[in-house]
Amino acid sequence: MERKVSTAVVGCGMISNIYLKNLKNLFSIIDLAAVGSRSRAAAEEKARTYGIDRVMTVDEIAASGDIELVVNLTPAFSHYDVIKKMLLAGKHVWTEKTMTVTVDQARELVELADKKGLYLGVAPDTVLGAGLQTARRAIDTDMIGTVTSGVAVINRDQALNSEYFAFLRGDGGSLPYDVGVYYIGALLSLLGPVKAIRAFGAPAPVHEPEFLYANGDRVPWRIPGSNVLSACLEFACGALVSVLFDGNTVNASQHELTLFGTRGVLKVGDPNAFNGPVTLLYADQPACVLPFTHGYDGANTLEPTAFDHYGHRGVGVAEMAYAIRAGRPNRCCKEYGLHCLEVLAGMEQSAATGKTVEPVSRFEMKPLAPGYYSAFMGGTGRADAERSLMD
Ligand SMILES: NC(=O)c1ccc[n+]([C@@H]2O[C@H](COP(=O)([O-])OP(=O)(O)OC[C@H]3O[C@@H](n4cnc5c(N)ncnc54)[C@H](O)[C@@H]3O)[C@@H](O)[C@H]2O)c1
């Protein structure tokens, strides 16, 4: 049995609920020792709800002698400051997406983590879920031959959403950064690094408040950056993928992630979830939904809460904790997080300049071992899926 990794969560908003529930109950490698946030009242409430012993300030967490790993669940525009503080204090860090809101900040943090010999893991960790790991296995075992092309699409009314989720009004809140990153992360986990990008884009409109109550703010605003991006990504493996992120439409999400190969077509489910169905299409054959080859399918076997649709978020933290103990690279590594950001920023840059952009960072993500499922013994044997995170 590995020694547990003493962990603190920073940021006690919406997404902290599923992280705290999962980190507290699901992964035997994690000792969830403390929570902290800008608001002490919010941290105290989460500590009570999820049974966490210590409430600390962010500075106390940085200065603590026993906390090894900090999970950063603050808004994207706060990530750089929190991650840098924790790395300088000698802590390993897991951060929600996106790593930072600029590529320069992300590069600086990657260099800092390397210099200090610390782990920096980055969401989305949905790429470690049953859906995307099954899709990866289908590709790795040659079920669709060589991937020649693909399509990735997501749409939302991001301006309306930013009324409810105030952090979406800041840097990193546009649809490509906030949600498109799940599609980029999924493509990277399936196809590897991107070689070149060409794109067109459009900004969000100025948003007049529509909700009667949310956040009480009646002054119009505009989400920064491009809220619509249409791009072609050329992957180093040779695949050409058309990407469309449209945040200037309605909240009737038409997510699509399809890869076309020389022998077959793979339709991959929602990469923002852990259980997106994976459908295989061959010529002249009925479509076939593949059985999941991996665990972490998002089905929560613990006491139900209102946040269970967020699935197995936190699995990347646990995988990184095992990597720390084993001294091996973690899968959702800092180079993956940097490459996600470089691709998003590259799409925006290409749209603005009309030029091809070539990301410079590279990363490697090994698949998880197959054959370990979440619901072993009807859901009571949670150690089964956790076994896949160890090596
Ligand atoms: N809301 C979602 O559906 C969702 C889903 C997946 C991922 N995420 C990601 O999770 C992160 C947090 O999202 P959220 O929805 O929980 O946001 P939120 O606004 O609900 O909560 C953010 C929390 O961070 C705290 N905070 C802000 N700046 C801080 C700082 N400098 N130091 C300490 N605490 C600070 C706030 O007080 C708040 O408790 C973001 O990166 C977001 O992209 C959100």
PDBQT file of the ligand as one rigid body, heavy atoms in Angstrom, charges set to zero:
ROOT
HETATM    1  N1  LIG A 401     -18.617  25.173 -12.989  1.00  0.00    +0.000 N 
HETATM    2  C1  LIG A 401     -18.402  24.154 -13.798  1.00  0.00    +0.000 C 
HETATM    3  O1  LIG A 401     -19.338  23.532 -14.355  1.00  0.00    +0.000 OA
HETATM    4  C2  LIG A 401     -16.988  23.668 -14.046  1.00  0.00    +0.000 A 
HETATM    5  C3  LIG A 401     -16.816  22.422 -14.603  1.00  0.00    +0.000 A 
HETATM    6  C4  LIG A 401     -15.537  21.962 -14.806  1.00  0.00    +0.000 A 
HETATM    7  C5  LIG A 401     -14.484  22.756 -14.483  1.00  0.00    +0.000 A 
HETATM    8  N2  LIG A 401     -14.637  24.005 -13.964  1.00  0.00    +0.000 N 
HETATM    9  C6  LIG A 401     -13.438  24.782 -13.680  1.00  0.00    +0.000 C 
HETATM   10  O2  LIG A 401     -13.240  24.809 -12.267  1.00  0.00    +0.000 OA
HETATM   11  C7  LIG A 401     -12.695  26.068 -11.854  1.00  0.00    +0.000 C 
HETATM   12  C8  LIG A 401     -13.618  26.680 -10.839  1.00  0.00    +0.000 C 
HETATM   13  O3  LIG A 401     -14.923  26.752 -11.366  1.00  0.00    +0.000 OA
HETATM   14  P1  LIG A 401     -16.183  26.958 -10.405  1.00  0.00    +0.000 P 
HETATM   15  O4  LIG A 401     -17.378  26.791 -11.276  1.00  0.00    +0.000 OA
HETATM   16  O5  LIG A 401     -16.077  26.128  -9.185  1.00  0.00    +0.000 OA
HETATM   17  O6  LIG A 401     -15.989  28.520 -10.034  1.00  0.00    +0.000 OA
HETATM   18  P2  LIG A 401     -16.669  29.325  -8.824  1.00  0.00    +0.000 P 
HETATM   19  O7  LIG A 401     -16.616  30.756  -9.193  1.00  0.00    +0.000 OA
HETATM   20  O8  LIG A 401     -17.981  28.701  -8.450  1.00  0.00    +0.000 OA
HETATM   21  O9  LIG A 401     -15.679  29.054  -7.579  1.00  0.00    +0.000 OA
HETATM   22  C9  LIG A 401     -14.379  29.533  -7.532  1.00  0.00    +0.000 C 
HETATM   23  C10 LIG A 401     -13.882  29.533  -6.091  1.00  0.00    +0.000 C 
HETATM   24  O10 LIG A 401     -12.516  29.987  -6.071  1.00  0.00    +0.000 OA
HETATM   25  C11 LIG A 401     -12.369  30.993  -5.057  1.00  0.00    +0.000 C 
HETATM   26  N3  LIG A 401     -11.277  31.869  -5.475  1.00  0.00    +0.000 N 
HETATM   27  C12 LIG A 401     -11.241  32.718  -6.521  1.00  0.00    +0.000 A 
HETATM   28  N4  LIG A 401     -10.023  33.278  -6.624  1.00  0.00    +0.000 NA
HETATM   29  C13 LIG A 401      -9.287  32.777  -5.621  1.00  0.00    +0.000 A 
HETATM   30  C14 LIG A 401      -7.951  32.967  -5.199  1.00  0.00    +0.000 A 
HETATM   31  N5  LIG A 401      -7.126  33.791  -5.843  1.00  0.00    +0.000 N 
HETATM   32  N6  LIG A 401      -7.515  32.286  -4.117  1.00  0.00    +0.000 NA
HETATM   33  C15 LIG A 401      -8.344  31.443  -3.454  1.00  0.00    +0.000 A 
HETATM   34  N7  LIG A 401      -9.624  31.211  -3.817  1.00  0.00    +0.000 NA
HETATM   35  C16 LIG A 401     -10.071  31.874  -4.886  1.00  0.00    +0.000 A 
HETATM   36  C17 LIG A 401     -13.725  31.662  -4.983  1.00  0.00    +0.000 C 
HETATM   37  O11 LIG A 401     -13.901  32.323  -3.733  1.00  0.00    +0.000 OA
HETATM   38  C18 LIG A 401     -14.656  30.453  -5.157  1.00  0.00    +0.000 C 
HETATM   39  O12 LIG A 401     -14.814  29.774  -3.918  1.00  0.00    +0.000 OA
HETATM   40  C19 LIG A 401     -12.515  26.883 -13.142  1.00  0.00    +0.000 C 
HETATM   41  O13 LIG A 401     -11.205  26.709 -13.607  1.00  0.00    +0.000 OA
HETATM   42  C20 LIG A 401     -13.507  26.239 -14.118  1.00  0.00    +0.000 C 
HETATM   43  O14 LIG A 401     -13.052  26.390 -15.455  1.00  0.00    +0.000 OA
HETATM   44  C21 LIG A 401     -15.884  24.455 -13.700  1.00  0.00    +0.000 A 
ENDROOT
TORSDOF 0
